[in-house]
Every structure is written in C-alpha cells, then in structure tokens.
Amino acid sequence: MKIGFKVRIYPNKEQEEKLFYFCKCSHEMWNYVVAKYKNSGEKIICGTYGVKGSSPQDLMKEFIREDIPKRIYNDIAKKYSQTWKRVYNKIGRPPKFHKYNPNKQSFCIASQTIKINDDNTINLSGVKKGRKCPVDMKFLNKYNIKTITEPRYTCSYGKWYVSGSCEVNVEPLGKTENQLGLDWGIKDFMTTSNGIRINYPRTVLRQFYRINSLKSKLSKKVKNSNNNKKLSEKLDKAYFRFENLKKNFIEQTTTQLAKENNIAIEDLTNNKIKESRKNFRRRKLIAPLDRFITALEWKCKKFNRDFIKVNPAYTSMDCSRCGKRNLELTLKDRVYKCSCGLELDRDINAACNIVARGFC
C-alpha cells in the first residue's frame, strides 16, 4: 500500500540558508513561467500530453541557474504541465501566480529517491558540503521506511519537514457490518446517523480567538518596532499550534470513524465545499472539509472499510422512515416532522437518509 508522510528534519544554519534559497527560487520560477504565459497569451503546453505549445523547459531557459538542482526545474515543469492538462480536460483553471508566504515555504525535487542513512540522517540535495541532516525517525521506524520518493522540503513557521511517499505493508482489519452516515451541518461540524454530533474541541476555538486577538494588537503597533516583532513571533507560534490542533482533530476523528464503521457521505463538489465555507462557523474555523474527506477516504482504504459517496439532493427534506419529501422545510426548521409520526433532528434525519442511500 502506498502512503504519504511528513517527518521533521533538523538542518543547521548553512543547510537552512540553502533550503530557503531553493524555496525562493522555486517560487520565483513558477511565477516567472506564469508571467510568460500572461504576457504572451499563448495557451501552453506540453508535448507529454499531446498539447501544442511551448514546453515549460523552454520557458525557463532564461531563468536556469547553475547552483540549483535541475530536478527542481523538472518539478515546476511537471506541475505546470499537469495544470494545463486539467485545463484541457475541463476540470481546472489556467495557472496563477503564487503569493509569497514567509511562514510556509516549500520546494520539491522530482524523480528522486533519497535514502535514510544508518546514523538517522538524510543527504540534502544541492548541498555540496555538510549534506547530512538529522531526521526524526519515530514514524520511519514504525513502518520500516528506508527511502523517500520525490521528497518535498517544507518550512512551516520556522520548522523544517520532509515529505514523500513509499510502499508499506499494512494488514487490513476484518470486515465489519457497522454502517454510518455523515452529514455536514450548520450548527455542528458533523452529525452521524446514530445521533452523535462531532465538533471541534474547545482548544481549537480558544486558539482561533487568540489569533484574532493577536492580529488586532499587531495592527496597532508601529512597523519594525520591537513590540511589533515580539507580537509577530507570538502570532506565528499561535498559527503553528492552530494548524497542529486542526490536523490532530482530523487524524483522530477519521481514524476512529474508519476503524469501526463502513462510511457513507454526501458527494460534495468543489463548488459546494466552497459554499459551505461561507457558513460562519466553518469560515471562522477555516474548516478543511476537503482535507477531512480525503483523510477519511484514505483511512477507509487502509482499514478495509467501504467508503461511499451519495447524491446529497433532498437528504434533509426526505423522511428517513417513510420517504415522504417535505419541500417546505427551511433552514430555520431544526426539527424534522413528518405526517407518519416521525419527529427527529433534521441533521440526524439527513445522516439516516445518507446511510440508507449508500448501503440499501
């Protein structure tokens, strides 16, 4: 089974400077190629997919530098080509400029596999002297991982990580007859067909309000002052903790759900996910619905569980007992009442309809 992973690395100052340089060059290269497209108006690419136009390698000829590994250029070319492939298949949009974010920087080295050394280090690409960099072995030892394919180096709020993929042997769990439907709600993040409501823990909410408070204080400080720098450091730490808390919530919740149940969810398109983020609670928490669904689908595959997406139309309006449709139901009506005598919370009713559509 192929899995993706991300582990912590601990570069020294010289290595960190080199990694930051590669991140900057990767960012500039992407925007350079996009600018070429914007200025010329030529709908590019690429010979690999049978589309006529300039190749990304040709567009980057003027930008190539000797001190940058060629595989970084190849990664930019690959992603740029894949973007246009999605455009011509009518499932994506033309490439856009990437905004520079000093707190989150990354670059990838295409078609490379790095080995884990016996002294728990990896050899950094493009670094000639002092290449060995210590790596956190906790996850790697768990799955006996010896190589990292197509490594991506990421700096998140001052901490460095390397991510990649590899093949591992995972023993699937035995089949289960438990079936569970999940409904994404307005009042609650998620409601299950057995009546359980799942929300973000209080620690996530507290961290969110702390971030807003720090941002408000920072806006009142003089730029480049000592107080401004101190608050900026606190804000970076708060963002880092906030991201980790959300990630922890997603990982723990999806693992628990997938281990015990076969899952049925609504088949939400990208547009509907964007619309759901307009909701106040989800917007303020920046609820990563797409990340949650992706993680849940992968966990179901890992634990040998069924993962089914159903049509979300009228799941809240149909009665889960008799099937009668109530078109007069509004968002203000939080309790579903039917002429057959059913009186149930509308989110639980929708989750029951989802599980019925998925497994019946």
N, C-alpha and C positions, 0 to 999 in steps of 0.2 A: 504494500500500500504506500502511495506517495503522500508525504506530509510536508507542510511548510513549517518553519520555525524561525525564531529570532532569539539570539543569545547575546549577552553582554560581553564587550571586549574592553581592554584597558590599555589604550595607546599612551606612549609617553608624549612629551611636548613636541618633539620633532616629528613623530609619526602623526600627531594630531594636526599639525600645521599642513602636512602633506595631504591628509584626508580632507581637510577644509578646502584646500586648493582644488582638489579633484571635484568636490561638491560644487564649488563656484564655477568651474569650467563646464561641468555637465549642465548646470542651469543656463549658463550663457550660450552653450552650443544649441540647446533646444530652442531658446528664444531667437537665436541667430537664424536657424533654419526656418522657423515660423515667420520671421521678418522677411526672409527671401520670398516666401510664398505670398505674404501680404502685399509686398511691393510689386512683385511681378504679376500676380493674379493668375499664375499658372497652376492648374489643378494637377498636382503631382501624384503620383509615384506609381508603381515601382515595378521593376521587371519581375520580381519574385511572384507577384500576384497577377501578372499579365496586364497591368495598367500602364498606359503610355505616359511618359513624362520624365522629368529629371529624377535621378536617384538621390537619396539623401547624402550618399557619399560624395557625389558631385557638388552638392550644395555646400558641403562642409570643407571643401578643399582649401579655401582661403583661411579657415579657422584652425586648421590642424597645427598642433604644437608637438615638438619632439619629446617633451617631458611628460606627456600624457599618454597612458597606455591606449593602444589602438582599439582594444576591446570596449573601452568606454564610448568611443565613437560608434562602434558597431551596435552597442546597446541603444544609443539615441536613434540610429538609423532603423533599427528593428522596430522600436516603439512608434516612430514616425510612420513607417510603412504600415504597421498594424492599424494605426489611427485612420489612414486613408482607406484601408481595406474595409473597415467598419462603415466609413462614409459611403463607399460604392455599394456596399450591401444594405444601405439604408437603415443601419442600426446605430449610427453615430454621427458626430458633427466634425467639421474640419478642426485641425489642431489650433490651440490658443496659446497665448503667452502664459508662462508660469510666473506667478508672483514670488518674489524673494521673501522667505521667512527665515530669519536668523535662528529661530528656535527649533526648526525642523528642516534639516538638510540631508540629502542622500545622493548616492550615485550607485550605478550597477555596472558590473563587469560581465559582458555577455560571453557565453560559450566557454566559461572557465570553471574548473573544479579545483578547490583548494583542500589540502589535506590537514587533518589535525595532527600536530606533532606529538611525540611521546612526552614532551615536557609541558603539555597542555597549552600550546601556543599555536598560532596560525601565521603564515607568511603573508604579509601585506603586499598586494600587487602595486607595482610602480614605485616602491620604496627600495632603493639600492642598498643603503647601509642601515643596519639595525632593523631588519624586516620583521623579526619575530615579535608578536604581540600576544600577551596573555588573554585567555578566553575563559568564560565561566563554563565549567564542564558539567554542571548539575543535570541539565536536560540532555546533553550529548551522551553522557554515560548511561542515562536511563534507557535510551533506545540504541545504545552502542553505535553511535554515528561517528564515522571516521572521515567523511568528506562532506563538503558543502558545494552544491552545484549552483552556478550563476549567483555568486554572493552579492548582496546589496548592503552597502555600508550606510548606516543612518546615524545622525546625531540628533537626539531629541532632548532639548533643554540641558545641553552640556554633557549628556551621557551617550556613549557610543555603543552601537549594536551592529551585529552582522546577521543577516537573514538569508535563507536559502531553502532548498528542498532536497529531499532524499527519499529513497525507498526503505521502508522498515516493515518488519513482520509484526502484525498486531493480531492477536487471537480474538475473533469476534465473539460476542456474548450469544447465549442461546436465544431462540425466538421467544417472543412474549405476545400474549393476546391482548394486553392493555392498549387501548386506543384513546387518544387525546386530541381534542380540537383546540386551537388557539385563536383568539380574536383580539386584534389590536384595538384598544379602546381610547376614549377621550378622557374619562375620569381616571382610569387606571391604564398603566402601560400595556398590560396584557391580562386577559381573563381566560381561564381554561374551562373546558366543558364539564369538569367535575366541581365547578364553583369556586376555585381558588383564584384570588386576584394577586398578580405579581407586579410590584412597583420597585422603583429604585430605592435602595436603602437611604437612611437619613444622612449618612456620611457624604453621599454624593450631593444631596441638596445643600448641606452645610458648606461644602467646598465650592459649590456654584455661587452661593451668596457671598462667600469670602472673596471670590474672584471679582464679582461685581463691585464689592466694597473697595477692593484694592485699585481697580480701574478708575473708580470715581476719585479716590485720593490722588492717584498718579496724574490725572488730568489737571489737577490744581497746582502741581509742583512746577518749578522752573526747570526747563530742559537742561540736561547735562549737569545739574546740581547734584550734590552728594545725596540729598534726600530722594531725588528722582532715581538715582542709581540703586539705592537701597530698596526702594519700593519696586523697582523693575525686577530685581533679583527675587524678592518675595513673590511677585506675580508669576514669574517663571516657575518657581517651585510649586505654587498653587496649581498652575495649569498642568504641570507634570503629575502631581498627585491626583488631580481630577481625571486625567486620561487613564491613569492606572486603576482608579476606582471603578470607572465605567467598564474597562476591559475585564477586571476581576468579576464584576457583576455578570457580564455576558458569558464568560467562560464557565463560571459556576452554575448559572441558571441553565444554560444549554446542555451541560453535562448531566445535570440531574434529570432534566426532561427526557433526553435521548436515552439514558440508561434504562429507564423504567417503562417507556411508552413508545408505541408507533404514533407518529405525529402527522396531523393534517392542519394546514394553514391556508390562509387566503392567498391567491395568486396575485400579488401586488406588482403592477408595472412600475417602472422608474418614475413616471409622472404621478402615480398615486402615492408613492413614497414621498415625493417632494411636497405634494398637497398635504399629507399627514403631518409634515414638519411645520406647517403653518399653525397647527394647533399650539396653544400657549404652552402647555406642559412639555410637549415634545420639543418645541422650539427652544425653550429656555434650558432644557437639559441636553440639547443637541442630540436627541435620541438617535443612535445609529441603527435604524431599522434594518437597513441593508446588511450591515455587519452582523447583526443578531441572526438574521435569516441565513446568511452564508455559514456562520458558525454552527447553527442548528442543523443545517443540511449535512455538513461535514461530519458532525458528531453522530448523526443517524447512520451515515455510511460506515463510520468507524465501529459502532456498536451493533451493526447488523439489524437496523430498525427501518421500517417503512417510513418514507417521507413523501407526502402527497400534497400537491397544491390544487386547490379547488377554485371554481369561479366564485368571486365574492358577491355577485349580484344577489340582492334581496336576502342575504343571510340574517339581517336584523329584522326584516319585515315578515318573514315566513315563520309560522308557528312550528316549533320543534316537535309538537305532539301530533297535530292533525294535518299540518302542511298548508293551512289557510294563510293567504297573503293579506296583510294589513297595509295598504298603500297610504293610509292617513297618518301613519306613525311619523313623528318628528323627532329631532334630536333632543327636544325638551322632555320627551316621554322616556323616562329611565326604566320604567317597568312595563313589560310586555303583557298585555291582557288579551285573551282570545275568547271567543264565544264557546269554545269547548271546555272552558273552565280553567285553562292554564293561566297562571299568574307568576311571572318569572322576570328576574332582572334581564334587561334587553341584551346585555353583553354575554351573559351566560346562555341565553337563548340562541344568540348568533354562534357561539362556540359549539353548541349542541348541533346546530344545522351544519356547521363545517365538518365535524367528525362524521355526521351521517352521510354527507355527500362524498367524503373521502373513502369510507370503508363499507358502504352499503351498495 
